[in-house]
Each structure stands twice: as C-alpha cells, then as structure tokens.
Amino acid sequence: MIKYYDAWDRATTKVSQEYNSSSMQSTLAISTNTMLQQTLSENNCENEAFTRVAKLAFDGRTKTTLQERTEKALIEEYGSLGAAFETTRMTQFGHTIGAGGIGFLGQVEYVPERRMIDLKFHDAINGNHRVVYNLDFSKGIRMDLNKDMTKFGGVSVRSLHENPASRNKVSNCMLEILNIYREASVKSSGTSGGGVDLPPAVGRHPGRSYGESGEELCTWTFYDYWGEILFTMMGSCPLFPK
C-alpha cells in the first residue's frame, strides 16, 4: 500500500501558515499581554514582537500547544496517526509470472524523517525575528528549536551563543522578556567580580535605553534548565539594587 507522506509536508506547511498569519500572532500577543500586563516595565514590552517570539521559543505550554496543533494537522491531512510515522514507502509496484508462480517486486523510497515549522515576526526597529522548530517524525512528533535558523533581531541563536557579549547588543525588552523564561547572571562592566544571579521572574526592568553617554552597560548571561549557557548579551543594567 502506497503511503502518501507528503501529508507531513502539507501538515507542517499548514501550521506554519497559521502561526505566520496576523490573526494568530495577534492572539499570541493578547494572551501574552494578559500574563504580563501588571508586571512589565515602562519599556512597554507587551507591544514588542519579541515578547511573542520568546513565548513561542521558551514557554513550555505554548510549545505544547504548537505540537498539539501539528498533530491535529497531520491527522487532518493523513487521516490518522496509526501508521503516519513509518519512514519508507513503496514508489513502484509490479509482479512477474514464471514457472515458480507469481512474484512481486517494488522500489522502496526512504522518506526524510524531519520537517520544520517556520514562524516569522516582523520587527522594523530591532530586526526581524524567526522561530524554527525541527520536527522528528521517527517516533511520534518530537520538536526541538533549530538554533541555526531561529533568529533574535536578525542574529541566529547559535551566533548569540558563540559570539562575545560585546557583539550582541540588544534592546531592553529582549533582556526583560528573556529573563522571564530563563535564569540570567548580570555583570556590570565596571566590576571585576562575579555577576548577580537572577532566577526567571517578571519585573526585572533594564534601563529604557543602552549606549547613551556615561551609561553603564551590563553583560547578561542566560542559562538553560541544566545550567548550560544559552547565550550572552550586552545591554542596560537592571533598575534595582545590585
């Protein structure tokens, strides 16, 4: 039986188009505002595209919702999840008749197990953002952030990880929103000691601007759940006692 695995392509394309639509992104903004409207600073980050980007990249519930929508789209395109994760298909099928009876022959094609969900966010001020998830269909649906294609302010997550903080100057909202989802260590440019540890929380308000004459800058180092460095950035210091 021929398996039409282009259903994977149709499903991931459908989900990408839905999340790239202005109506869906507006919905994400509303849900984000509801969570943060009482806690964000005067930086007005609730109106920033990056607030929605960080939620899609780092919020567990939002990622789960995206995965569930992908599963639903695959069912819509394929009919069920019963055999949807097989990774080969018969592309040619025929038979031969000989003295020994009837024989069957065919050509098997291995189908790539990976697809992508590609989500883009326009940001004329800070540089456009992009969230890309790799989808592995070999054993169900597994989603992992693509660090080379996911970009914050036009810079890939991998580059943000590999480059020194001095090359990663970002807006206050990027720092403020990232610290909601990930732990950070903040070190002032005028100190030689260790940084101040900031567990994930709302209400961490970097200054309203960075790089102004005489203003002190800080290095922000963000960590994953296992304590490994995600990336380092340079920007305003948090407006509370260090």
Secondary structure as a PSIPRED ss2 file (coil, helix, strand):
# PSIPRED VFORMAT (PSIPRED V4.0)

   1 M C   1.000  0.000  0.000
   2 I C   1.000  0.000  0.000
   3 K C   1.000  0.000  0.000
   4 Y C   1.000  0.000  0.000
   5 Y C   1.000  0.000  0.000
   6 D H   0.000  1.000  0.000
   7 A H   0.000  1.000  0.000
   8 W H   0.000  1.000  0.000
   9 D H   0.000  1.000  0.000
  10 R H   0.000  1.000  0.000
  11 A H   0.000  1.000  0.000
  12 T H   0.000  1.000  0.000
  13 T H   0.000  1.000  0.000
  14 K H   0.000  1.000  0.000
  15 V H   0.000  1.000  0.000
  16 S H   0.000  1.000  0.000
  17 Q H   0.000  1.000  0.000
  18 E H   0.000  1.000  0.000
  19 Y H   0.000  1.000  0.000
  20 N H   0.000  1.000  0.000
  21 S C   1.000  0.000  0.000
  22 S H   0.000  1.000  0.000
  23 S H   0.000  1.000  0.000
  24 M H   0.000  1.000  0.000
  25 Q H   0.000  1.000  0.000
  26 S H   0.000  1.000  0.000
  27 T H   0.000  1.000  0.000
  28 L H   0.000  1.000  0.000
  29 A H   0.000  1.000  0.000
  30 I H   0.000  1.000  0.000
  31 S H   0.000  1.000  0.000
  32 T H   0.000  1.000  0.000
  33 N H   0.000  1.000  0.000
  34 T H   0.000  1.000  0.000
  35 M H   0.000  1.000  0.000
  36 L H   0.000  1.000  0.000
  37 Q C   1.000  0.000  0.000
  38 Q C   1.000  0.000  0.000
  39 T C   1.000  0.000  0.000
  40 L C   1.000  0.000  0.000
  41 S C   1.000  0.000  0.000
  42 E C   1.000  0.000  0.000
  43 N C   1.000  0.000  0.000
  44 N C   1.000  0.000  0.000
  45 C H   0.000  1.000  0.000
  46 E H   0.000  1.000  0.000
  47 N H   0.000  1.000  0.000
  48 E C   1.000  0.000  0.000
  49 A H   0.000  1.000  0.000
  50 F H   0.000  1.000  0.000
  51 T H   0.000  1.000  0.000
  52 R H   0.000  1.000  0.000
  53 V H   0.000  1.000  0.000
  54 A H   0.000  1.000  0.000
  55 K H   0.000  1.000  0.000
  56 L H   0.000  1.000  0.000
  57 A H   0.000  1.000  0.000
  58 F H   0.000  1.000  0.000
  59 D C   1.000  0.000  0.000
  60 G H   0.000  1.000  0.000
  61 R H   0.000  1.000  0.000
  62 T H   0.000  1.000  0.000
  63 K H   0.000  1.000  0.000
  64 T H   0.000  1.000  0.000
  65 T H   0.000  1.000  0.000
  66 L H   0.000  1.000  0.000
  67 Q H   0.000  1.000  0.000
  68 E H   0.000  1.000  0.000
  69 R H   0.000  1.000  0.000
  70 T H   0.000  1.000  0.000
  71 E H   0.000  1.000  0.000
  72 K H   0.000  1.000  0.000
  73 A H   0.000  1.000  0.000
  74 L H   0.000  1.000  0.000
  75 I H   0.000  1.000  0.000
  76 E H   0.000  1.000  0.000
  77 E H   0.000  1.000  0.000
  78 Y H   0.000  1.000  0.000
  79 G C   1.000  0.000  0.000
  80 S C   1.000  0.000  0.000
  81 L C   1.000  0.000  0.000
  82 G C   1.000  0.000  0.000
  83 A C   1.000  0.000  0.000
  84 A C   1.000  0.000  0.000
  85 F C   1.000  0.000  0.000
  86 E C   1.000  0.000  0.000
  87 T C   1.000  0.000  0.000
  88 T E   0.000  0.000  1.000
  89 R E   0.000  0.000  1.000
  90 M E   0.000  0.000  1.000
  91 T E   0.000  0.000  1.000
  92 Q E   0.000  0.000  1.000
  93 F E   0.000  0.000  1.000
  94 G E   0.000  0.000  1.000
  95 H E   0.000  0.000  1.000
  96 T E   0.000  0.000  1.000
  97 I E   0.000  0.000  1.000
  98 G E   0.000  0.000  1.000
  99 A C   1.000  0.000  0.000
 100 G C   1.000  0.000  0.000
 101 G E   0.000  0.000  1.000
 102 I E   0.000  0.000  1.000
 103 G E   0.000  0.000  1.000
 104 F E   0.000  0.000  1.000
 105 L E   0.000  0.000  1.000
 106 G E   0.000  0.000  1.000
 107 Q E   0.000  0.000  1.000
 108 V E   0.000  0.000  1.000
 109 E E   0.000  0.000  1.000
 110 Y E   0.000  0.000  1.000
 111 V C   1.000  0.000  0.000
 112 P C   1.000  0.000  0.000
 113 E C   1.000  0.000  0.000
 114 R E   0.000  0.000  1.000
 115 R E   0.000  0.000  1.000
 116 M E   0.000  0.000  1.000
 117 I E   0.000  0.000  1.000
 118 D E   0.000  0.000  1.000
 119 L E   0.000  0.000  1.000
 120 K E   0.000  0.000  1.000
 121 F E   0.000  0.000  1.000
 122 H C   1.000  0.000  0.000
 123 D C   1.000  0.000  0.000
 124 A C   1.000  0.000  0.000
 125 I C   1.000  0.000  0.000
 126 N C   1.000  0.000  0.000
 127 G C   1.000  0.000  0.000
 128 N C   1.000  0.000  0.000
 129 H E   0.000  0.000  1.000
 130 R E   0.000  0.000  1.000
 131 V E   0.000  0.000  1.000
 132 V E   0.000  0.000  1.000
 133 Y E   0.000  0.000  1.000
 134 N E   0.000  0.000  1.000
 135 L E   0.000  0.000  1.000
 136 D E   0.000  0.000  1.000
 137 F C   1.000  0.000  0.000
 138 S C   1.000  0.000  0.000
 139 K C   1.000  0.000  0.000
 140 G C   1.000  0.000  0.000
 141 I C   1.000  0.000  0.000
 142 R E   0.000  0.000  1.000
 143 M E   0.000  0.000  1.000
 144 D E   0.000  0.000  1.000
 145 L E   0.000  0.000  1.000
 146 N C   1.000  0.000  0.000
 147 K C   1.000  0.000  0.000
 148 D C   1.000  0.000  0.000
 149 M C   1.000  0.000  0.000
 150 T C   1.000  0.000  0.000
 151 K E   0.000  0.000  1.000
 152 F E   0.000  0.000  1.000
 153 G C   1.000  0.000  0.000
 154 G C   1.000  0.000  0.000
 155 V E   0.000  0.000  1.000
 156 S E   0.000  0.000  1.000
 157 V H   0.000  1.000  0.000
 158 R H   0.000  1.000  0.000
 159 S H   0.000  1.000  0.000
 160 L H   0.000  1.000  0.000
 161 H H   0.000  1.000  0.000
 162 E H   0.000  1.000  0.000
 163 N C   1.000  0.000  0.000
 164 P C   1.000  0.000  0.000
 165 A H   0.000  1.000  0.000
 166 S H   0.000  1.000  0.000
 167 R H   0.000  1.000  0.000
 168 N C   1.000  0.000  0.000
 169 K E   0.000  0.000  1.000
 170 V C   1.000  0.000  0.000
 171 S C   1.000  0.000  0.000
 172 N H   0.000  1.000  0.000
 173 C H   0.000  1.000  0.000
 174 M H   0.000  1.000  0.000
 175 L H   0.000  1.000  0.000
 176 E H   0.000  1.000  0.000
 177 I H   0.000  1.000  0.000
 178 L H   0.000  1.000  0.000
 179 N H   0.000  1.000  0.000
 180 I H   0.000  1.000  0.000
 181 Y H   0.000  1.000  0.000
 182 R C   1.000  0.000  0.000
 183 E C   1.000  0.000  0.000
 184 A E   0.000  0.000  1.000
 185 S E   0.000  0.000  1.000
 186 V E   0.000  0.000  1.000
 187 K E   0.000  0.000  1.000
 188 S E   0.000  0.000  1.000
 189 S C   1.000  0.000  0.000
 190 G C   1.000  0.000  0.000
 191 T C   1.000  0.000  0.000
 192 S C   1.000  0.000  0.000
 193 G C   1.000  0.000  0.000
 194 G C   1.000  0.000  0.000
 195 G C   1.000  0.000  0.000
 196 V E   0.000  0.000  1.000
 197 D E   0.000  0.000  1.000
 198 L E   0.000  0.000  1.000
 199 P C   1.000  0.000  0.000
 200 P C   1.000  0.000  0.000
 201 A C   1.000  0.000  0.000
 202 V C   1.000  0.000  0.000
 203 G C   1.000  0.000  0.000
 204 R C   1.000  0.000  0.000
 205 H C   1.000  0.000  0.000
 206 P E   0.000  0.000  1.000
 207 G C   1.000  0.000  0.000
 208 R C   1.000  0.000  0.000
 209 S C   1.000  0.000  0.000
 210 Y C   1.000  0.000  0.000
 211 G C   1.000  0.000  0.000
 212 E C   1.000  0.000  0.000
 213 S C   1.000  0.000  0.000
 214 G C   1.000  0.000  0.000
 215 E C   1.000  0.000  0.000
 216 E C   1.000  0.000  0.000
 217 L E   0.000  0.000  1.000
 218 C E   0.000  0.000  1.000
 219 T E   0.000  0.000  1.000
 220 W E   0.000  0.000  1.000
 221 T E   0.000  0.000  1.000
 222 F E   0.000  0.000  1.000
 223 Y E   0.000  0.000  1.000
 224 D C   1.000  0.000  0.000
 225 Y C   1.000  0.000  0.000
 226 W C   1.000  0.000  0.000
 227 G C   1.000  0.000  0.000
 228 E C   1.000  0.000  0.000
 229 I E   0.000  0.000  1.000
 230 L E   0.000  0.000  1.000
 231 F E   0.000  0.000  1.000
 232 T E   0.000  0.000  1.000
 233 M E   0.000  0.000  1.000
 234 M E   0.000  0.000  1.000
 235 G E   0.000  0.000  1.000
 236 S E   0.000  0.000  1.000
 237 C C   1.000  0.000  0.000
 238 P E   0.000  0.000  1.000
 239 L C   1.000  0.000  0.000
 240 F C   1.000  0.000  0.000
 241 P C   1.000  0.000  0.000
 242 K C   1.000  0.000  0.000
